[in-house]
Amino acid sequence: MTFTATVQPSGTSFQVDRDEPILAAAIRQGIGLPYGCKDGACGSCKCKLLEGRVIHGAHQAKALSDAEEEAGFVLTCCAAPQTDVVLEARTVAGAGEFPVRKMPCRVNRIERPAADVALLHLQLPANDRLRYHAGQYIEFVLRDGSRRSYSMANAPHTQEQHPGIELHIRHMPGGKFTDHVFGAMKEKEILRLEGPFGSFFLREDSAKPMVLLASGTGFAPIKAIVEHLRHTAKIQDAARPAVVYWGCRSCADLYLHDWMLQAADELPWLRYVPVLSEPKPDDGWSGRTGFVHQVLMADLPDLSGHQVYACGAPVMVESAQRDLVAYCGLPAEEFYADSFTSEADKHPA
């Protein structure tokens, strides 16, 4: 049995199998709905159910509270329709542009720019580059069927000569995949990945200046976006103004600080503001300190004409979304985010 899901105000309709999450059906059919983690943890896919009935799978209260559910909101990532449904949601142009594919990859190189960060360079099959938007992510499919998600840190055009992707992986002690990356993983190891996923990527139909806001390894998709902007600026001989705010605890956590300094030095339309929340005495840090989104608010108290792209720890993303809209006049629809929810975040029990 199948049901019809209709998205308003676009009027887009698609079919959903019985017991299938609405989002899974949308991704399968190339329908661009907003989403992030796909696991009921981040709330990025939350929308209003206008007509019909759904049954929710397991999800976290911070993603969808009981009060929100009673008010008619649903999480498309874990809501399966029981009737035809009508949803009120923004469709995301380009989110379903590239087909989701499964493919093998080979570990080409592993770098360790910080004690708990690995840069994983993966080689894809020759002449078979993965098509994606800068900011999207892939999932590794592990041997037991479980999955781990990581954002591409290189822009799509970098694959044209040598198909491959770069990932930034933070070690989560006890983590099934990251323990392997920081322990037994060797070059030439074969992995299986699937992607691209996610609705976090640059909205290129806008001319608004951009704030690119990152914490920790949330810098990965921000780096991909900067590379993409550099590439398109050369082609179009123009670029939108952009500023990168990168928040970390100490100097050692700014693992590509020199790369970012060089990019800002070379690109007249790009600024870079690193922020440390807990600088160490021997860091010799004379830059900005505090919570990264609060430093942004102090610098840019009026964001009414901006777009913000935020990526990193859930607490940073949630705080930034709340405060930038409430106190800086950022239009709610101009806040785009990818909350890096770990397995511990998704399954706190």
Secondary structure, DSSP 4 states (H G I P E B T S, - for coil): -EEEEEEETTTEEEEEETT--HHHHHHHTT-----SSSSSSS-TTEEEEEES-EEE-S--TTTS-HHHHHTTEEETTTEEESS-EEEE----TTTTSS--EEEEEEEEEEEEEETTEEEEEEEPPTT-PPP--TT-EEEEE-TTS-EEEEEB-S-GGGGTTS-EEEEEEE--TT-HHHHHHTTT--TT-EEEEEEEE-S-S--TT--S-EEEEEEGGGHHHHHHHHHHHHHHHHHHT----EEEEEEESSGGG-TTHHHHHHHHHH-TTEEEEEEESS--GGG---SEES-HHHHHHHH-S--TT-EEEEEE-HHHHHHHHHHHHHHH---GGGEEEEE---HHHH---
